[in-house]
């Protein structure tokens, strides 16, 4: 009962503050996020002149100032947040400007999302893309040159960190680059559950959290069949040298009428993977060496030459990390 009253007080303060200054994230929301350990994603497409071209509020004005006020509330309450930047016609050629702006604002956790025009409810309708694969690929290359920082990145960019995970023989956490779509529940306001926020359609409904048990939802046949979408990759992908990095990309970006077509951003991925390969390998080797030295300095025995390497590569130690010492 006390928790219910506490929440009623929170949301009363939040509602009043939103009506007063029009900022969605205010100090009361920030305090709420801090208390319950939220990680917040903030949509910001760059500096004011770029952001306000597309992020328009109901009054016809740009939302940049309101977004920045919200960010300041998050900072004041020490709430962790990521900047989510949609890449479209107005910023795809401004990689350096975006990165300079984010560094100036001390934003150190960034995600870049290519702009697509579609409704999650229209699963059989092909999305429209606002940038070409070549534009997106060049944008990622330009950003990487800044992120690399002489082999010592000091900003978190989700795309590159997922790439680095593969170089370190780990599983990427970003769904479109994993071998299988992860088991995820996307919940609508009425409690309806779906396996992905790109597939909000009755054909993909797996239950309702208000009426069905979590066990029944997770064992729903639709969810089991959905997990098979990702591995059904085109023949071109099966022989691609970069398959482990993208695993065929996102099924939503594939041509449903032609299953042998690669996903829309395939060429963008090839551009960035080829462009950064040597430098990614250098970063990965440095991290592997640091981890191995830490292991040895902790008093553990050095692996035998023919033992499996500790890094998870599956190779013998003599063919892998021993060469880093």
Secondary structure as UniProt FT lines:
FT   HELIX           2..21
FT   HELIX           27..35
FT   TURN            36..37
FT   STRAND          40..43
FT   HELIX           48..54
FT   TURN            58..59
FT   HELIX           64..76
FT   TURN            77..78
FT   STRAND          81..87
FT   TURN            89..93
FT   HELIX           95..104
FT   TURN            105..106
FT   STRAND          109..114
FT   STRAND          116..117
FT   TURN            120..121
FT   TURN            123..124
FT   STRAND          128..129
FT   HELIX           133..148
FT   HELIX           149..151
FT   STRAND          156..157
FT   HELIX           158..167
FT   TURN            168..169
FT   HELIX           175..177
FT   STRAND          186..187
FT   TURN            189..190
FT   STRAND          192..194
FT   TURN            197..198
FT   HELIX           202..204
FT   STRAND          205..208
FT   TURN            209..211
FT   HELIX           214..218
FT   HELIX           221..226
FT   TURN            227..231
FT   HELIX           235..238
FT   TURN            241..242
FT   HELIX           243..246
FT   TURN            247..248
FT   HELIX           251..253
FT   TURN            256..257
FT   TURN            259..260
FT   TURN            264..265
FT   HELIX           266..297
FT   TURN            298..299
FT   TURN            305..306
FT   TURN            310..311
FT   HELIX           317..319
FT   HELIX           321..324
//
